[in-house]
Amino acid sequence: MTAPLGIFDSGYGGLTILHQIRQRLPQYDYLYLGDNARAPYGPRSFERVYEFTLQAVRYLFSQGCPLVILACNTASAKALRSIQQRDLPVLFPPAADDPSGLPSRRVLGVIRPTAEVIGQLTKTRHVGIVATQGTVSSRTYELEISHLYPDVTVTAQACPMWVPLVENGEADSPGADYFVNKDIQQLLHRDPQIDTIILGCTHFPLLYNKVRACTPSHIRLIPQGKYVSASLVDYLQRHPSIENRLTRGGAAQFLTTEQPKLFNDSASIFLGHPVEACHITL
């Protein structure tokens, strides 16, 4: 059975990941699900984020998606590993003809692809991360990066106001200038040797220009979409049993747990073109 590639986010930020993936892999069909009615996930507990994320993943699987990308740092930090290790082997055991022995449905996140490239980008071996409180509290970035690059020092800064600013259409406001500058200066004060900053939330590319304006020019900023999309290309090349099950029509469908009009209005900010979403209940 063939079906679209699933993309999940707690809200709108995953649309920035979808945009980058479609630019690199325009031939596939995509099914995007935003759990906007229950966003934001950042302040929620690990247990609740896991519960909500698993519901969304199972819904996308019910629509036939053989692969789901958690285009949400909080879901990737708080739920991905449990779903991969505990749920998928039971719900979707390996296909008889798949020599990999992996579950017949797969879930990938956005943190690992970003962590994998950091060692190639930092010269001082000091890296900063700006993210939601949930992602920072999970310490997932620190653990992933330290596992891959033990010599890299990671400093994480929670930026609780950035997501509300973006989702309320205030990304270009003076308020955004204030909060972005405040958080970046706090991060750099804590570690002046930082030469690379990961924008560890899929909303944050919409604040890229604000971050760039208050960050010294020698510091490299890392939005995730470029690296997530490149990692996905590599993954599909290495897993033809998944790639062969993706439909190829170049279309994208949008689902939301919120009122479709609200989703459509906000999604257009992220994508730069209008969308028509359908409402679902998880």
C-alpha positions in Angstrom: 0.0 0.0 0.0 1.3 3.5 -0.9 0.5 6.7 1.0 1.8 10.2 1.8 4.7 11.0 4.1 3.3 12.2 7.4 4.5 15.4 9.1 3.4 16.2 12.6 3.8 19.2 14.8 2.0 20.5 17.9 1.1 23.6 15.9 2.5 25.6 13.0 6.2 25.5 13.4 6.5 22.2 11.6 5.4 24.0 8.4 8.9 25.4 8.2 10.2 21.8 8.1 7.6 20.8 5.6 8.6 23.7 3.3 12.3 22.7 3.4 11.5 19.0 2.8 9.2 19.8 -0.2 11.9 22.0 -1.7 14.3 19.1 -1.6 11.8 16.3 -2.3 9.0 17.8 -4.3 7.9 14.5 -5.9 6.3 13.0 -2.9 2.8 13.6 -1.3 2.6 15.0 2.2 0.0 14.8 5.0 0.6 17.5 7.6 -1.1 17.3 11.0 -1.1 20.2 13.5 -2.4 19.6 17.0 -3.2 23.2 17.3 -6.1 22.8 19.7 -3.7 21.4 22.4 -0.7 23.6 21.6 1.8 24.6 22.9 3.4 21.4 24.0 6.5 23.1 25.5 5.2 23.6 29.0 3.5 20.1 29.2 4.9 17.1 31.0 6.8 14.3 29.3 3.8 12.0 29.9 1.3 14.3 28.3 3.5 15.1 25.3 4.1 11.4 24.7 0.4 10.7 25.0 -0.6 13.5 22.5 2.2 12.6 20.1 1.4 8.9 20.0 -2.2 9.8 19.3 -1.2 11.9 16.3 1.3 9.4 15.0 -1.3 6.6 15.2 -3.7 8.8 13.3 -1.2 9.4 10.5 -0.5 5.7 10.4 -4.2 5.1 10.1 -4.2 7.2 7.0 -1.6 4.9 5.5 1.6 7.0 6.1 4.6 4.6 6.3 6.8 7.3 7.8 6.1 10.2 10.1 8.4 13.1 10.8 8.0 14.7 14.2 8.6 18.2 13.0 8.4 19.5 16.6 11.4 19.7 18.9 9.3 19.2 22.0 7.7 16.0 20.6 11.1 14.8 19.4 12.6 15.5 22.8 9.9 14.1 25.0 8.2 11.3 22.9 10.3 10.1 20.0 12.5 7.6 21.8 9.6 6.0 23.7 7.5 5.6 20.5 10.5 4.2 18.5 11.6 1.7 21.2 8.4 0.8 23.0 5.4 1.3 20.6 6.4 0.7 17.0 7.9 -2.8 17.5 4.6 -3.9 19.1 2.2 -2.0 16.8 4.0 -2.5 13.6 6.4 -5.5 13.7 8.9 -5.9 10.9 7.6 -7.0 7.5 8.6 -10.6 6.6 10.6 -9.5 3.5 12.4 -6.6 5.2 16.0 -7.6 6.1 16.5 -4.6 8.4 14.3 -6.1 11.1 12.9 -2.6 11.8 9.2 -1.9 12.4 7.1 -1.7 9.2 6.1 1.9 10.1 8.7 4.5 11.2 8.9 7.7 13.1 11.8 10.2 12.9 12.5 13.5 14.7 14.3 16.8 14.1 16.9 16.8 16.9 19.2 14.1 15.8 19.8 15.4 12.2 20.7 18.8 13.7 23.0 17.3 16.3 24.8 15.3 13.7 26.1 18.3 11.8 27.2 20.4 14.7 30.7 19.0 15.0 31.4 20.1 11.4 30.2 23.6 12.0 31.6 24.8 15.3 35.3 25.9 15.5 35.4 26.9 19.1 33.5 23.7 20.1 31.0 25.9 22.1 27.4 25.7 20.8 24.3 27.5 22.0 20.7 26.4 21.7 17.6 28.6 21.8 14.4 26.6 22.3 11.2 26.2 24.2 11.3 25.4 28.0 10.2 21.9 27.3 13.0 21.2 24.9 15.6 22.8 27.2 14.3 20.9 30.2 14.6 17.6 28.4 18.3 18.2 27.8 17.9 16.1 24.6 20.2 18.3 22.5 23.0 18.2 25.1 22.7 14.4 25.3 22.7 13.9 21.6 25.6 16.3 20.9 27.7 15.0 23.8 27.2 11.5 22.5 28.4 12.4 19.0 30.9 15.1 19.9 32.1 14.8 23.6 34.4 17.8 23.2 31.6 20.2 22.4 30.2 22.4 25.2 26.5 23.1 24.9 24.6 25.9 26.5 20.8 26.0 26.2 18.6 29.1 26.6 14.8 28.8 27.1 12.9 31.4 25.1 9.3 31.2 26.3 8.0 34.3 24.5 9.2 33.4 21.0 6.5 30.9 20.0 3.6 33.2 21.2 5.1 36.1 19.3 5.2 34.1 16.1 1.8 32.5 16.4 0.2 35.8 17.2 1.6 37.5 14.2 4.1 39.6 16.2 7.3 38.3 14.7 8.0 41.7 13.2 7.0 43.8 16.2 9.2 45.8 18.6 8.2 43.3 21.3 9.9 40.6 19.3 13.0 42.7 19.1 13.0 43.1 22.9 12.6 39.4 23.8 14.9 38.0 21.1 17.7 40.4 22.0 17.2 39.7 25.8 17.4 35.9 25.4 20.3 36.0 22.9 22.3 38.3 25.2 21.6 36.0 28.2 22.9 33.0 26.2 26.1 34.8 25.1 26.7 36.1 28.6 26.6 32.6 29.9 29.1 31.4 27.3 31.0 34.1 25.3 32.8 31.4 23.3 29.7 30.3 21.5 30.3 30.4 17.7 27.2 28.4 16.6 23.6 28.8 17.7 20.9 26.2 16.9 17.4 27.6 16.4 15.9 24.6 18.3 12.3 25.3 17.6 10.6 25.0 14.3 8.9 28.4 14.8 12.2 30.2 15.2 13.1 30.6 11.5 10.4 33.2 11.3 12.5 35.2 13.8 15.8 34.6 12.0 16.3 38.2 10.9 15.7 39.4 14.5 18.2 36.8 15.8 20.7 37.8 13.2 20.4 41.5 13.9 21.4 41.0 17.6 24.0 38.3 17.2 27.6 39.0 16.3 28.4 38.3 12.7 31.0 35.6 13.4 28.3 33.4 15.1 26.6 30.9 12.7 22.9 30.5 13.1 21.4 27.0 12.4 17.8 26.7 11.3 16.8 23.0 11.3 15.0 22.6 8.0 18.0 22.3 5.8 19.6 19.6 7.8 16.3 17.7 8.5 15.5 17.6 4.8 19.1 16.4 3.9 18.9 13.7 6.5 15.5 12.6 5.1 17.0 12.2 1.6 19.7 10.0 3.0 17.2 8.0 5.1 15.0 7.2 2.1 18.0 6.2 0.0 19.0 3.7 2.7 15.5 2.4 3.3 13.9 1.6 0.0 11.2 -0.5 1.8 9.8 2.8 3.1 10.6 5.0 0.1 8.8 2.7 -2.3 5.6 3.1 -0.3 5.4 6.8 -0.7 3.0 8.2 -3.2 4.4 10.6 -5.8 2.0 13.4 -6.8 3.7 16.5 -5.4 0.6 17.3 -3.3 0.2 18.4 0.4 -2.9 18.0 2.5 -3.3 19.8 5.9 -5.1 18.6 9.0 -5.7 20.4 12.2 -7.4 19.8 15.6 -8.2 23.5 15.7 -10.8 25.5 13.6 -9.6 25.2 10.0 -9.9 29.0 9.4 -7.6 29.8 12.3 -5.1 27.2 10.9 -5.4 28.5 7.4 -4.7 32.1 8.4 -1.7 31.3 10.5 -0.3 28.6 8.1 -0.2 31.2 5.3 2.3 33.2 7.5 4.6 30.2 7.7 4.3 29.0 4.1 3.8 32.3 2.2 0.8 30.9 0.3 -2.8 30.0 1.2 -3.8 26.5 2.4 -7.1 24.7 3.0 -7.0 22.5 6.1 -9.5 19.9 7.3 -10.5 19.5 11.0 -9.9 16.2 12.8 -10.3 15.0 16.4 -7.5 13.0 18.0 
